[in-house]
Amino acid sequence: MPRFKNINGVRSQFTAEEETLRDAEEAQAVIDHKRWADEAAQKIVDRQTGNQKLLDLGLTQAEVNVIRGHPPD
């Protein structure tokens, strides 16, 4: 399906080169989004495992919360 651009109110179809560039941009955006989502998921896992390790050392959840910068309940 052809794509169009609007420059100063003039609608024109993308050239083959512009189509190729836009395809590459969209592919990169998918890669970037996946990387961001993977990093966010890893932060959640790291937070949970770090919390559990502190609990395994004998700290209470309240103590862990204070260490992590959360006010006590």
JORAFEN-V128961 format. One record per backbone hydrogen bond with DSSP energy under -0.5 kcal/mol. NH is the residue of the N-H (numbers start at 1). CO is the residue of the C=O. If there is no record, write none. Layout:
nh->[NH;NH]
co->[CO;CO]
This chain:
nh->[5;7;7;8;10;11;12;12;14;19;20;21;22;23;24;25;26;27;28;29;30;31;32;33;34;35;36;37;38;39;40;41;42;43;44;45;46;47;48;49;50;51;52;53;54;55;56;57;58;59;64;65;66;67;68;69;70]
co->[12;5;10;6;7;9;5;10;3;15;16;17;18;19;20;21;22;23;24;25;26;27;28;29;30;31;32;33;34;35;36;37;38;39;40;41;42;43;44;45;46;47;48;49;50;51;52;53;55;54;60;61;62;63;64;66;65]
